[in-house]
Amino acid sequence: MYEQYRTYCPEEPAQSAVDHQVAAQLVKRLDQFVAPLVVVLDAYLDSRLVRTLVNLVVSLVPLRHREADVLLCELGAMLLGPHQAAAGSKRSERLLHSLKCGAWLIEQVLWRRAQLHLEGLEQRGEPALILHAGCELEKPESV
């Protein structure tokens, strides 16, 4: 990911060498996944909103549970720390309500990436497999 979008927390906990190595690998993979989206969003959004999106993705990764609901104030605390949760919430809200960007743009980037991956598989003669859960979308309350 581009260095201009990184934010650093001054109160980062001490990590062991193994933790640091695993975290570095995760950051590298996350950078590879988000980089194409960041390039496209840079053309549509202010760099501060792009930075907020990247930081939100990084903040959401540790949750790992689909069932875990996250409130806007919790996102704000994850972005800037508990002492600046209100400012972080405001940043998140600005991103979510931006008229220049929407789910359609993210969907378009992900769809294009999937098409490129499928073309690569076909060129190498490898089979393309998909996962199909066979379930219907449910209301969050029923999960």
N, C-alpha and C positions, 0 to 999 in steps of 0.2 A: 504494500500500500504506500501511498505517497507520504513522505515525511511531513508535508505541510498539514496533513489531516490528523496527525498523532497528537494526543494529549497525554500528559503524564501526571500521575497522581503522586503528590509528594509523600503520602503516607503509605506507600506500597509495603506489604509485609515482607519480611526476610524469607528467601526461598533457598532450599537446598539445591545442589548442583543438578540433581535429577529433575526436580520441579522446574528449574529454570530451563532445562533442555526440552522437557515436554511442552512447557509454555511457549518456547521459541518455535517449536514445530507446529503447534496449534496456530500461533500468530501467522506463520508463513502460509499455512493452508488457507486460513481465513483471508489473508491478503490476496491470494490467488483467486479465491472465489469472488471476492467483492470488487476487485480491481476493474473488471469490465463495466460493472454498474457505476462505479465512481467516475469513470471516464465519460460515460453518457450523461450522468447527472450533473457533471461539471458544466455541460453545455446549457442546462436548463435552470440550475439553481445557483444561488449565492454559495460561495465556498464554505461559509459558516454553517449553512444547512446541510451541505454534504458532509462536513466534519461531524455534525450532530448525528446524521444517519449512521455513519461508520461507528461512532462511539456507542450508539444504541445497539447495533448488531453485536459489538464486542461485549456490551453489558448483558445482553440477553443470552449469550452462549452458556454461561454457567448455570442458568436455570434448567435447561435440558428437558423440562417436562411440559408436555402439551397442555396438561390440565392446570398448570400454574398460571393463574391470572396475575397480571401486573398492572398496578395502578399508575396513573401518570405521575403522581408524587413519588412513587417508588422508582420510576425511571429517572426522574430528576435527581434523586439521591444517588442512583447508580452512576449517573453521568458526572456529577460534580461533587459528590460527597454529601453526607447528611446535613452539613452546615449550610450548603447552598442548594438544597433540594428545590426550593421555589424557583430559583433561576434556571435550574436544569429542567424543571417541568415546563417552564415557559419556552425554552429552546425546543423541547420535544413537541409542544403544542404548535409552535410556528411551523415546524417541519410537517406535521400531520395535516395542517390546514393550508399548506402552500397550494396555490392554484396552478402553479407551473409544473407540478409533479403529481403523479398518482400511481395507483397500483398498476395501471395499464403500462406505464413506462418500465417498471420493474419486471412485469410479466413479459414484455417484449424483449428485454435483455436476456432473461432466463430462457425464453423460447428460442432465441437465436443461438444461444450457447448450446442448447440441446440439439438443435439442427446441425451445428458444426460437429458435435460429438458423434452424432449418428452418421454423418458423411464420412468421418474418419474411420469409424467401425466398418462401414461398407467398403471403403477403399482398401482396408486391410483384409477384407473377407471374413471378418469376425461376425458372429451372430449378434443381433441387437435384441436385448431382452428388456422387458418392462415389468415393474411390480404393480400388481393390481390387487388391492385389498378386498374389493367387492363389497365395501360397506358404503352406506350413505352418510352424508353430512348430518350431524345431529346438532341440536341446540346445546350450547355450553352447559346449560343447567342439567341436562340429562346424562352427562358423562360421569 
